């Protein structure tokens, strides 16, 4: 229903417009009328109509001024001007006020009807657009937390590109040129282990804390296993000393809130880096937690001479490559090498090694999930077992089992996936055998590598790609050769060959006879045979 307010000091005009609308316009209601500009303003504020039909000349405040004042608080109301004066005298002001149309007195019935229909379409279009916008906002509100999680996972695992930074910056309306990491790590000694078993109350508290953190300043945050990871944007030219002090004050407010909700935590703060290198700040924040003795520790406050940070980027990349390549032996060799380095670097400090294992676990899952969802492999008891572990060999065994399970899941998923792809490839060949089909083109069409497609095709069909196409073409050629009106040369071109002599050689190799012999045998009622 479209609501209309009529503002005119002539009752006959009001009655005429109302009569025309009531008798000719569906889903339109005249909700009231006003006889002065002031009354029009008051009733517009009270009734909030969709449209106001406004006379220009009325006692006191004129129509133009009334429109201006109403638009100050109700910019969504549409206006139609009613005037006994030449429209062009008011054209400039009317255009500035964005009025929909004008009606000249004496009023024309058809013009009134057309104007009402016009403004009705406009109001309905605005409502539709608003509904779509609200729906879009609701969808974005629902999906934003997942996008936020994905961004922070990618940042923390060095899996980030400049185009990603620009994309996320636009979505969250935050400058992502530079930032630092804050990691809020749940203290297992002061928190019941049920937190890692899906305790609803604890999860609700963590969700509350996440929203509280984001209310303190512009930042992005996500809950990951036993921690909350926070990305805090900064400005490149800000003083590092000021950034450090601000970050500590920020974390003091977080710590106070955590104590209020009775969850023990330790908080680490990394140094600011360009966003593409946020993973360095994240590693520093974790290192600060494990090395520092206070509830809040900034990386700069650690005596780094006592402990050297270990760079496992190359080892992790090699491990992921072996997992993707389905090489269990290679992956377990990587795991063994990583744990030797951890043990050597941290001198049997089980807490530091556990911290690194957690980071490694997250990074492996983040990178492998782009190929296959392996979240289900992460058993809920694994987190608790890692936290409870007090021996390095035990930790290594848990991580090795996790890696083996990931490889198994990935391999099963890949087998299922590639079986479907080979079926698609066969369908493509059957439909396009008459074209110049290349193995590379089919692999590209399926979005898999040339070499892997060749290997998988032979395993699935027990035949290499070229031989398979040849078989399909020869079978099709046999069908065409049974038509007496089709020549051997025509059949040659119909099945994808350009040289009749080459076609004849291939046909004889596959069937033991030339295409002409085959055609003659079939036409005489003989039985064609294959050697």
C-alpha positions as CSV (number, residue, x, y, z in Angstrom):
1,X,0.0,0.0,0.0
2,X,1.3,3.4,-1.0
3,X,0.5,6.3,1.5
4,X,-0.1,9.7,0.1
5,X,-0.4,13.1,2.0
6,X,-2.1,16.0,0.1
7,X,-1.0,19.5,1.0
8,X,-3.2,22.2,-0.5
9,X,-5.1,25.1,1.0
10,X,-8.0,24.6,-1.5
11,X,-10.4,22.0,-0.3
12,X,-11.8,21.4,-3.7
13,X,-8.3,20.4,-5.0
14,X,-7.8,18.1,-2.0
15,X,-11.3,16.4,-2.6
16,X,-10.7,16.2,-6.3
17,X,-7.3,14.5,-6.0
18,X,-8.6,12.1,-3.3
19,X,-11.6,11.2,-5.4
20,X,-9.5,10.4,-8.5
21,X,-7.1,8.3,-6.5
22,X,-9.7,6.4,-4.5
23,X,-11.6,5.4,-7.7
24,X,-8.8,4.8,-10.1
25,X,-5.6,3.7,-8.3
26,X,-5.3,0.3,-6.6
27,X,-3.1,-0.1,-3.4
28,X,-2.9,3.6,-2.9
29,X,-4.4,5.4,0.1
30,X,-4.7,9.1,0.9
31,X,-3.9,9.1,4.6
32,X,-4.5,12.8,5.3
33,X,-4.3,16.3,4.1
34,X,-2.8,19.6,5.2
35,X,-3.8,23.2,4.4
36,X,-0.5,24.9,5.1
37,X,3.3,24.3,4.8
38,X,3.7,24.0,8.6
39,X,0.9,21.5,8.9
40,X,2.4,19.5,6.0
41,X,5.7,19.3,7.8
42,X,4.0,18.2,11.1
43,X,1.9,15.5,9.4
44,X,4.8,14.2,7.3
45,X,6.8,13.7,10.5
46,X,3.8,12.0,12.2
47,X,2.4,9.9,9.3
48,X,5.6,9.2,7.3
49,X,3.8,9.0,4.0
50,X,5.5,7.6,0.9
51,X,4.4,10.5,-1.3
52,X,3.4,14.1,-0.6
53,X,1.4,16.1,-3.2
54,X,2.5,19.7,-2.3
55,X,0.9,22.9,-3.4
56,X,3.5,25.7,-4.0
57,X,1.6,28.6,-2.7
58,X,0.0,28.1,0.8
59,X,-0.3,30.3,3.9
60,X,2.8,30.8,5.9
61,X,5.6,28.4,4.9
62,X,5.3,27.8,1.1
63,X,5.5,24.4,-0.6
64,X,9.1,24.7,-1.7
65,X,10.3,25.5,1.8
66,X,8.1,22.7,3.3
67,X,9.7,20.2,0.9
68,X,13.2,21.3,2.0
69,X,12.3,20.9,5.7
70,X,10.6,17.5,5.3
71,X,13.6,16.2,3.3
72,X,15.9,17.1,6.1
73,X,14.5,14.3,8.2
74,X,12.7,12.1,5.7
75,X,14.8,11.9,2.6
76,X,13.0,8.9,1.3
77,X,9.6,10.7,0.8
78,X,8.8,11.5,-2.8
79,X,7.1,14.8,-3.8
80,X,4.7,15.9,-6.6
81,X,4.2,19.6,-7.0
82,X,0.7,21.1,-7.4
83,X,0.7,24.7,-8.8
84,X,-1.5,27.2,-10.6
85,X,1.7,28.9,-11.9
86,X,3.8,28.2,-14.9
87,X,6.0,25.2,-14.1
88,X,9.1,26.8,-15.5
89,X,9.1,29.5,-12.8
90,X,9.8,26.7,-10.3
91,X,11.7,24.3,-12.5
92,X,15.1,25.0,-11.1
93,X,14.1,24.6,-7.5
94,X,12.0,21.6,-8.3
95,X,14.9,19.9,-10.0
96,X,17.2,20.7,-7.0
97,X,14.6,19.2,-4.7
98,X,14.3,16.1,-6.9
99,X,10.5,16.1,-7.2
100,X,9.0,13.3,-9.2
101,X,6.5,15.3,-11.2
102,X,4.2,18.4,-11.2
103,X,0.4,19.0,-11.7
104,X,-0.9,22.2,-13.1
105,X,-4.2,23.6,-11.9
106,X,-6.9,23.1,-13.0
107,X,-6.1,19.5,-12.6
108,X,-6.5,17.0,-15.4
109,X,-7.9,13.6,-14.2
110,X,-5.8,11.5,-16.5
111,X,-2.6,13.4,-15.6
112,X,-3.3,12.8,-11.9
113,X,-3.8,9.1,-12.5
114,X,-0.6,8.8,-14.6
115,X,1.3,10.7,-12.0
116,X,0.1,8.5,-9.2
117,X,1.0,5.4,-11.2
118,X,4.4,6.8,-11.9
119,X,5.2,7.6,-8.3
120,X,3.8,4.3,-7.2
121,X,6.2,2.4,-9.5
122,X,9.0,4.5,-8.1
123,X,8.1,3.8,-4.5
124,X,7.7,0.1,-5.2
125,X,11.0,0.0,-7.0
126,X,12.7,1.7,-4.0
127,X,11.1,-0.8,-1.6
128,X,12.3,-3.7,-3.8
129,X,15.8,-2.3,-3.9
130,X,15.8,-1.7,-0.1
131,X,14.6,-5.3,0.5
132,X,17.4,-6.7,-1.8
133,X,19.9,-4.5,0.0
134,X,18.8,-5.7,3.4
135,X,18.8,-9.3,2.2
136,X,22.4,-8.8,0.9
137,X,23.4,-7.2,4.2
138,X,22.0,-10.1,6.1
139,X,23.8,-12.6,3.9
140,X,27.1,-10.6,4.2
141,X,26.6,-10.4,8.0
142,X,26.2,-14.1,8.1
143,X,29.2,-14.9,5.9
144,X,31.6,-12.3,7.2
145,X,32.8,-14.3,10.2
146,X,33.8,-17.2,7.8
147,X,35.6,-14.7,5.5
148,X,37.3,-13.2,8.6
149,X,38.4,-16.7,9.7
150,X,39.7,-17.6,6.2
151,X,41.7,-14.4,6.1
152,X,43.4,-14.8,9.4
153,X,44.1,-18.5,8.7
154,X,45.8,-17.5,5.4
155,X,47.7,-14.6,7.1
156,X,48.9,-16.8,9.9
157,X,50.2,-19.5,7.5
158,X,52.0,-17.2,5.0
159,X,49.4,-18.1,2.3
160,X,48.6,-14.6,1.2
161,X,48.9,-12.5,-1.9
162,X,48.6,-8.7,-2.6
163,X,45.3,-9.2,-4.4
164,X,44.0,-11.0,-1.3
165,X,44.9,-8.0,0.9
166,X,43.1,-5.6,-1.4
167,X,40.0,-7.9,-1.5
168,X,39.7,-8.3,2.2
169,X,40.5,-4.6,2.9
170,X,37.5,-3.7,0.7
171,X,35.2,-6.2,2.4
172,X,36.0,-5.2,6.0
173,X,36.6,-1.5,5.1
174,X,39.9,-1.6,6.9
175,X,43.3,-0.5,5.6
176,X,45.5,-3.6,5.6
177,X,48.8,-2.1,4.7
178,X,50.5,-3.0,8.0
179,X,49.5,-4.7,11.2
180,X,50.6,-6.8,14.2
181,X,49.4,-10.0,15.8
182,X,47.9,-10.5,19.2
183,X,47.5,-14.1,20.3
184,X,45.2,-14.8,23.3
185,X,46.1,-18.4,24.4
186,X,43.9,-20.3,26.8
187,X,45.8,-21.3,29.9
188,X,45.3,-25.1,30.2
189,X,46.4,-25.0,33.8
190,X,43.6,-22.7,34.9
191,X,40.9,-23.8,32.5
192,X,39.0,-27.1,32.5
193,X,40.1,-29.4,29.6
194,X,36.4,-29.5,28.5
195,X,37.2,-26.3,26.5
196,X,38.7,-28.5,23.9
197,X,35.8,-31.0,23.9
198,X,33.2,-28.4,22.7
199,X,32.1,-27.1,26.1
200,X,29.3,-24.7,25.0
201,X,29.6,-22.3,27.9
202,X,33.3,-21.8,27.4
203,X,32.8,-21.4,23.6
204,X,30.1,-18.7,24.3
205,X,32.7,-16.9,26.6
206,X,35.3,-17.1,23.8
207,X,32.7,-15.7,21.3
208,X,31.9,-12.9,23.8
209,X,35.6,-12.1,24.2
210,X,36.1,-12.1,20.4
211,X,33.4,-9.5,20.0
212,X,34.7,-7.5,23.0
213,X,38.1,-7.4,21.4
214,X,36.7,-6.1,18.1
215,X,34.7,-3.5,20.0
216,X,37.9,-2.0,21.5
217,X,39.4,-0.9,18.1
218,X,39.4,-1.7,14.4
219,X,40.7,-5.2,14.1
220,X,39.9,-8.7,12.9
221,X,39.8,-11.7,15.1
222,X,39.0,-15.4,15.0
223,X,38.9,-18.4,17.4
224,X,41.3,-21.2,16.4
225,X,41.7,-24.3,18.5
226,X,43.0,-23.1,21.9
227,X,43.5,-19.4,21.0
228,X,42.1,-16.2,19.6
229,X,44.2,-14.7,16.9
230,X,43.8,-10.9,16.4
231,X,45.0,-8.8,13.4
232,X,45.5,-5.2,14.5
233,X,46.1,-2.8,11.6
234,X,48.6,0.1,12.0
235,X,49.9,3.0,10.0
236,X,53.3,2.5,8.5
237,X,54.7,5.8,9.6
238,X,53.5,5.5,13.2
239,X,56.1,5.5,15.9
240,X,57.0,1.9,16.9
241,X,57.3,2.8,20.6
242,X,53.8,4.3,20.6
243,X,52.5,1.2,18.7
244,X,54.0,-1.1,21.3
245,X,52.6,0.9,24.3
246,X,49.1,1.1,22.6
247,X,49.2,-2.7,22.0
248,X,50.0,-3.4,25.6
249,X,47.2,-1.1,26.8
250,X,44.9,-2.9,24.3
251,X,45.9,-6.3,25.7
252,X,45.5,-5.1,29.3
253,X,41.8,-4.4,28.6
254,X,41.5,-7.9,27.0
255,X,43.1,-9.5,30.0
256,X,40.8,-7.7,32.4
257,X,37.7,-8.9,30.5
258,X,39.0,-12.5,30.5
259,X,39.4,-12.4,34.3
260,X,35.8,-11.1,34.5
261,X,34.5,-14.1,32.6
262,X,36.8,-16.4,34.6
263,X,39.0,-17.8,31.9
264,X,42.8,-17.9,32.4
265,X,44.9,-16.8,29.4
266,X,48.3,-15.6,28.4
267,X,48.7,-13.0,25.7
268,X,51.5,-12.5,23.2
269,X,52.1,-9.5,21.0
270,X,54.2,-9.5,17.8
271,X,55.8,-6.6,16.1
272,X,54.1,-4.7,13.2
273,X,54.8,-5.9,9.6
274,X,53.4,-5.4,6.2
275,X,50.3,-7.5,6.0
276,X,51.7,-10.0,3.6
277,X,54.3,-10.9,6.3
278,X,51.8,-11.0,9.2
279,X,52.8,-14.7,9.8
280,X,56.1,-13.3,11.2
281,X,54.2,-11.2,13.8
282,X,52.0,-14.2,14.6
283,X,55.0,-16.4,15.2
284,X,56.5,-13.7,17.4
285,X,53.3,-13.5,19.4
286,X,53.3,-17.2,20.0
287,X,57.0,-17.2,20.9
288,X,56.3,-14.3,23.4
289,X,53.7,-16.3,25.1
290,X,55.8,-19.4,25.5
291,X,59.0,-17.6,26.5
292,X,57.6,-14.7,28.6
293,X,56.7,-15.1,32.2
294,X,54.0,-12.4,32.5
295,X,50.4,-12.6,31.5
296,X,51.1,-10.2,28.7
297,X,54.4,-10.3,26.8
298,X,55.5,-8.3,23.9
299,X,58.1,-9.9,21.6
300,X,60.4,-6.9,22.0
301,X,60.6,-7.6,25.8
302,X,62.1,-11.1,25.3
303,X,65.8,-11.6,25.7
304,X,66.3,-13.3,22.3
305,X,69.9,-14.2,23.0
306,X,68.7,-16.9,25.3
307,X,66.6,-18.7,22.7
308,X,66.8,-18.7,18.9
309,X,63.6,-18.8,17.0
310,X,63.4,-21.7,14.5
311,X,62.4,-21.2,10.9
312,X,60.5,-24.2,9.5
313,X,59.1,-22.6,6.4
314,X,61.1,-24.8,4.0
315,X,60.4,-28.0,6.0
316,X,56.7,-27.2,6.2
317,X,56.5,-26.6,2.4
318,X,58.3,-29.9,1.7
319,X,56.0,-31.7,4.1
320,X,52.9,-30.3,2.4
321,X,54.3,-31.2,-1.0
322,X,54.8,-34.8,0.1
323,X,51.3,-35.0,1.6
324,X,49.8,-33.7,-1.7
325,X,52.0,-36.1,-3.7
326,X,50.6,-39.1,-1.6
327,X,54.1,-39.9,-0.3
328,X,53.7,-41.2,3.2
329,X,57.4,-42.2,3.5
330,X,58.6,-38.8,2.4
331,X,56.1,-37.0,4.7
332,X,57.2,-39.1,7.7
333,X,60.9,-38.4,6.9
334,X,59.9,-34.7,7.0
335,X,58.2,-35.1,10.3
336,X,61.3,-36.8,11.8
337,X,63.5,-34.0,10.5
338,X,61.3,-31.3,11.9
339,X,61.2,-32.9,15.3
340,X,65.0,-33.3,15.4
341,X,65.3,-29.5,14.6
342,X,62.7,-28.7,17.3
343,X,64.5,-30.8,19.9
344,X,67.9,-29.4,19.0
345,X,66.7,-25.7,18.9
346,X,64.6,-25.7,22.1
347,X,66.7,-28.1,24.1
348,X,63.9,-30.4,25.1
349,X,61.6,-27.5,26.2
350,X,58.3,-29.5,25.7
351,X,56.2,-26.3,26.0
352,X,58.0,-24.5,23.2
353,X,57.9,-27.6,21.0
354,X,54.1,-28.0,21.6
355,X,53.6,-24.4,20.5
356,X,55.4,-25.1,17.3
357,X,53.5,-28.3,16.7
358,X,50.2,-26.4,17.1
359,X,51.4,-23.8,14.6
360,X,52.5,-26.6,12.2
361,X,49.2,-28.4,12.6
362,X,47.3,-25.2,11.7
363,X,49.5,-24.5,8.7
364,X,49.3,-28.0,7.2
365,X,45.5,-28.0,7.6
366,X,45.1,-24.6,6.0
367,X,47.2,-25.5,3.0
368,X,45.8,-29.0,2.5
369,X,42.2,-27.7,2.8
370,X,42.6,-26.0,-0.5
371,X,42.8,-29.5,-2.1
372,X,40.4,-31.4,0.2
373,X,38.5,-30.7,3.5
374,X,40.6,-32.7,6.0
375,X,39.1,-31.0,9.1
376,X,37.5,-34.3,10.0
377,X,41.0,-35.9,10.4
378,X,41.6,-33.5,13.3
379,X,40.2,-35.7,16.1
380,X,38.9,-33.7,19.1
381,X,41.1,-35.7,21.5
382,X,44.2,-34.8,19.5
383,X,44.3,-31.3,20.9
384,X,44.0,-32.5,24.5
385,X,46.6,-35.2,23.9
386,X,49.1,-32.7,22.6
387,X,48.5,-30.4,25.5
388,X,48.9,-33.2,28.0
389,X,52.0,-34.7,26.3
390,X,55.2,-34.5,28.4
391,X,57.5,-36.4,26.0
392,X,58.8,-35.3,22.6
393,X,58.5,-38.9,21.2
394,X,54.9,-39.0,22.1
395,X,54.3,-35.6,20.4
396,X,56.0,-36.9,17.3
397,X,53.9,-40.0,17.2
398,X,50.7,-38.0,17.4
399,X,51.8,-35.7,14.6
400,X,52.9,-38.6,12.5
401,X,49.6,-40.3,12.9
402,X,47.8,-37.0,11.9
403,X,49.9,-36.7,8.8
404,X,49.2,-40.3,7.8
405,X,45.5,-39.8,8.3
406,X,45.5,-36.6,6.2
407,X,47.3,-38.4,3.3
408,X,44.8,-41.3,3.5
409,X,41.9,-38.9,3.4
410,X,43.4,-36.9,0.6
411,X,44.1,-40.0,-1.5
412,X,40.6,-41.4,-1.1
413,X,39.1,-38.1,-2.0
414,X,41.4,-37.8,-5.0
415,X,40.6,-41.3,-6.3
416,X,36.9,-40.5,-6.2
417,X,37.5,-37.1,-7.8
418,X,39.7,-38.3,-10.6
419,X,37.5,-41.2,-11.4
420,X,34.8,-38.7,-12.1
421,X,37.2,-36.6,-14.2
422,X,38.2,-39.6,-16.4
423,X,34.6,-40.2,-17.1
424,X,34.2,-36.6,-18.2
425,X,37.3,-37.0,-20.4
426,X,35.8,-40.1,-22.1
427,X,32.5,-38.3,-22.6
428,X,34.4,-35.4,-24.2
429,X,36.3,-37.8,-26.5
430,X,33.1,-39.6,-27.6
431,X,31.5,-36.3,-28.5
432,X,34.6,-34.7,-30.2
433,X,36.5,-37.6,-31.8
434,X,36.1,-35.8,-35.2
435,X,38.2,-32.9,-33.9
436,X,41.9,-32.6,-33.4
437,X,41.9,-33.6,-29.7
438,X,45.2,-33.2,-27.8
439,X,45.9,-34.7,-24.4
440,X,47.1,-31.2,-23.1
441,X,43.8,-29.6,-24.2
442,X,41.6,-32.2,-22.3
443,X,43.8,-31.9,-19.2
444,X,43.4,-28.1,-19.3
445,X,39.7,-28.5,-19.8
446,X,39.6,-30.6,-16.6
447,X,41.9,-28.2,-14.7
448,X,44.5,-30.9,-13.9
449,X,48.2,-31.3,-14.9
450,X,49.1,-32.8,-18.2
451,X,51.4,-35.5,-16.7
452,X,48.9,-36.5,-13.9
453,X,46.0,-36.7,-16.4
454,X,48.1,-39.0,-18.7
455,X,49.0,-41.3,-15.8
456,X,45.4,-41.4,-14.4
457,X,43.9,-42.0,-17.8
458,X,46.1,-45.0,-18.4
459,X,45.4,-46.4,-15.0
460,X,41.6,-46.1,-15.4
461,X,41.3,-47.3,-19.0
462,X,44.3,-49.6,-19.4
463,X,45.1,-47.7,-22.5
464,X,47.1,-44.6,-23.3
465,X,45.3,-41.4,-24.5
466,X,46.2,-41.6,-28.2
467,X,45.4,-45.3,-28.5
468,X,42.0,-44.7,-26.9
469,X,41.1,-41.9,-29.4
470,X,42.2,-44.2,-32.2
471,X,39.9,-47.0,-31.0
472,X,37.0,-44.6,-30.7
473,X,37.6,-43.2,-34.2
474,X,37.9,-46.7,-35.8
475,X,34.7,-47.9,-34.2
476,X,32.9,-44.8,-35.5
477,X,34.5,-45.3,-38.9
478,X,33.0,-48.9,-39.0
479,X,29.6,-47.5,-38.4
480,X,29.9,-44.9,-41.2
481,X,31.4,-47.5,-43.6
482,X,28.1,-49.5,-43.4
483,X,26.4,-46.6,-45.3
484,X,26.8,-47.4,-49.0
485,X,26.4,-43.7,-50.0
486,X,29.4,-42.6,-47.9
487,X,32.9,-42.9,-49.5
488,X,36.0,-44.0,-47.6
489,X,37.4,-40.5,-48.1
490,X,34.3,-38.9,-46.5
491,X,34.5,-41.4,-43.6
492,X,38.2,-40.4,-43.1
493,X,37.3,-36.8,-42.6
494,X,34.2,-37.5,-40.5
495,X,36.2,-39.4,-37.9
496,X,38.9,-36.7,-37.5
497,X,41.7,-37.7,-40.0
498,X,42.9,-35.4,-42.7
499,X,44.9,-37.9,-44.8
500,X,43.0,-40.9,-46.3
501,X,46.2,-42.9,-46.8
502,X,47.1,-42.5,-43.1
503,X,43.5,-43.4,-42.2
504,X,43.7,-46.6,-44.2
505,X,47.0,-47.6,-42.5
506,X,45.5,-47.0,-39.0
507,X,42.3,-48.8,-39.9
508,X,44.2,-51.8,-41.2
509,X,46.4,-51.9,-38.1
510,X,43.3,-52.0,-35.8
511,X,41.0,-54.3,-37.9
512,X,43.3,-56.4,-40.1
513,X,41.7,-55.0,-43.3
514,X,41.6,-51.8,-45.3
515,X,38.5,-49.5,-45.0
516,X,37.6,-50.5,-48.6
517,X,37.8,-54.2,-47.8
518,X,35.6,-53.7,-44.7
519,X,33.0,-51.7,-46.7
520,X,32.9,-54.4,-49.4
521,X,32.4,-57.2,-46.9
522,X,29.6,-55.4,-45.1
523,X,27.8,-54.5,-48.4
524,X,28.0,-58.2,-49.4
525,X,26.5,-59.3,-46.1
526,X,29.8,-60.7,-44.9
527,X,31.0,-60.7,-41.3
528,X,33.7,-58.2,-40.7
529,X,36.4,-59.4,-38.4
530,X,39.2,-57.9,-36.3
531,X,42.7,-59.4,-36.0
